[in-house]
Amino acid sequence: MKNSKNVLFVLIALFYCTLTVKAQGLDEETETITGVFEGFDGEHFNFNYTTEDDEEDVMLFAKANPEVLEKFNLSNSKYVGKVFNVTYISEIETELDDDGDEQEYTVRTIIDLELSN
C-alpha cells in the first residue's frame, strides 16, 4: 500500500514537471542568424545581419539567458563589431495600448551565442 502511494506521487510529480516545462516555452523552436554585434542600447542587444534576400537588416533582442551573459558580457563594448552565431527564440506578447486595445509584439531571447570564425 505504501509503495503504490509512492508510485502515484512520483507519477503526479513527473506529470506536473512536464506541464511546467512546456508552459515555460523550453520546447520552443529555435532560430539562428549570423550577425555583427552593434551594441546594447539599454533595452536591446543589436545585431546587423544579412537577410535571405541578401539585404542588410538589424535584429533586436530584448532578453538573453543568464548563461549567455556570463559567457559574453554584451554590455561591454569589447564585443562590438564581432561576428556571432546567435541562437534565439521568439515569443509573441501582448499589452494594452492607451486606447485599451491589445497590441501584439515579438520578443526575442538569445539562448546561445558563439563567436563566428
N, C-alpha and C positions, 0 to 999 in steps of 0.2 A: 504494500500500500504506500509506504513511504517512497519507494523507488518510482512508482507511477506518478506521484506528485512532483518529484524532481524532474522527471522527463517532461511532464506537462509544462512546468515552469521554464525549462530550457527552450522548449519549442515556442512558447509565447515570447520569450526574450528574443530569440532569433527573428521571429516574425516582426517584432517591434523595431529591431535594428535595421532590418531590410527596408521597412517603410521609412525610417528616419533617413537612411542614406539616399533613397530616391527623392525624398522631399527636399533634401539639401542640394539636389542637382548634380551629384557626383557622377551620375551616369550620362551626363550630357555629352553631346558630340563636340569634339574639339576641332579647331581650325588652326592653320599655321600660315604665317607670312614671313617673308624675309624683308627686313626694313632697317633703315638708318635711324638710330635714336636721336631725336632732336631736342630732348629735354623734358623736364617736369615743370608744368606751369602753375603748380599749386593745387590743381584739380585733376589733371590728366597727364599720363605718360604719352608723349607724342612720337610717332614713328612715321617716317616717309617710306613709301613702298611703291612698287610698280604694279598696277592692276593687270588683270588678264587681257585687257585691251591695250597694253603697253603704254598706259598713261600714268603719270606721277600723281600720287594722292597721299593724304595724311590720314592715319588711323589713330584715334584717341582711345586710351584705355583708362577707365575710371578707377580700376582696382588692380591689385596684384597680390598673389598669395604671399604670405609671410616668408615662405621658403625662398621665393624668387628674390625678395628684397634683401634677405640675408646673403644670398649669393652675389647679387649685384645691387649696390646702393644707388638706385636710379635718381635720387635727389642730388647726387654728386655729379658735378659737371665732367668728371673724368671719362664717363661713358658717352658723352655727346659726340656724334659723328661715327660711332662704332656701328657695325652691321651685326644684327641679331636675327636668329630664327625665333620668332615669337609664337608660342602656342597659347591659344586663348579659347574661352567660351563666351558666348553672347547670350544675354538674358533680356527679355522684354519686361520692362517695369512700367507701371502706370502711376500717374499722380494727377491731382485735380488742379486745373488752371484757375485763374482769377474768376472766370465765369462759372466755375463748378463743373466744367466738362472734363472728362478723363482724357489725358494725353498719354500716348504710348511713346517710349523711347528705348533705345538699345543701350545696355550697359555691358561693356566688355571687360573681362577679368583675365589678366595674364596668369596662366597656370604653370608655364615653363618658359625659360629663357636661356638661350645658348648663344655664345659668340659665334658668328659665322666665319669661316675661313676665307 
